[in-house]
Amino acid sequence: MLLRKIIYIAAGVFLFSSTGAAQNGGKAKISPLSVKTVSAVKSSSAYAELLLRKTERTAELEELLLDYTEEFPKVKEIRFELNLIEKDSDKILAVNAAEASRLTLALGKLMTRKIELEVNLWNLRIQYKDDHAEVKRARRKIEIFDRAIKEILP
């Protein structure tokens, strides 16, 4: 519910700034096309895959916070992952309706797997220096997934 409100607010801010509402006395007209775009994107498999991961991790975070503080390593890790999920969700929401067919389950799986690899890299960097072989391998895997995602979603 909160995510839905945030998305609608963000869409409204975008529409307000892009329709020239400031020059029209502050009265913005919401374009039916933009509402369709948000709807098409939010009903995509890629968005659903990210939302599923976000929901799972948020539930896990809430459970951890019953017993641990914000300084607990697993809490920090989940917060880091949720931030990455939010960034990728924003990328998906920026896709226009004409390109919504690109937002497949495969893309969602690529994005969630890349996020998992980024969290792994984050954990490795806590333990090792950037020139360590494990860190380099993890970075390379992320680059491979990033290229695959960019083939689908430039």
C-alpha positions, 0 to 999 in steps of 0.5 A, spaced: 500 500 500 505 504 501 509 503 495 503 504 491 502 511 494 509 512 493 509 510 486 502 515 485 506 521 488 512 520 484 508 519 477 504 525 479 510 529 481 513 527 474 507 529 470 506 536 474 514 537 472 513 535 465 506 538 463 508 545 464 503 545 470 507 551 473 506 555 467 498 553 467 497 556 474 499 550 478 493 545 475 496 539 472 492 534 468 494 527 469 495 524 462 491 517 461 497 515 457 502 515 463 497 512 468 496 506 463 504 506 463 505 505 470 499 500 470 503 496 464 509 496 468 507 494 475 503 488 472 509 486 468 513 479 470 519 483 472 516 488 476 513 482 480 519 479 481 523 485 484 516 486 488 517 479 491 524 479 493 523 486 496 517 483 500 521 477 502 527 481 505 522 486 508 519 481 512 525 478 514 528 485 516 522 486 520 523 479 524 530 481 525 528 487 528 524 484 533 531 481 536 536 486 534 538 493 532 540 497 526 547 495 527 546 488 527 550 485 520 544 482 517 540 488 518 545 492 515 545 487 509 538 487 508 537 494 508 543 495 503 539 489 498 533 493 499 536 499 497 538 496 491 531 493 489 529 500 490 533 502 485 532 497 480 524 498 481 525 505 479 529 503 473 523 498 471 518 504 473 521 509 468 520 504 462 514 507 457 508 503 455 511 501 448 517 498 451 513 494 457 513 487 453 521 487 455 519 487 462 519 479 462 520 474 468 527 473 465 529 480 466 526 480 473 530 474 475 536 477 472 535 483 476 534 479 482 540 475 481 545 481 480 542 484 486 544 478 490 551 478 487 552 485 489 550 483 496 555 478 496 560 483 493 558 488 499 560 482 504 566 480 500 569 487 501 568 487 508 572 481 509 577 483 503 581 488 499 578 490 492 584 487 489 583 480 492 581 474 487 574 473 490 572 480 490 575 481 483 571 474 481 564 477 484 565 484 480 566 480 474 559 476 475 556 482 476 558 485 470 556 479 466 549 480 469 549 487 468 551 487 460 545 482 460 540 486 463 542 492 458 541 488 452 534 487 454 533 494 458 538 499 455 
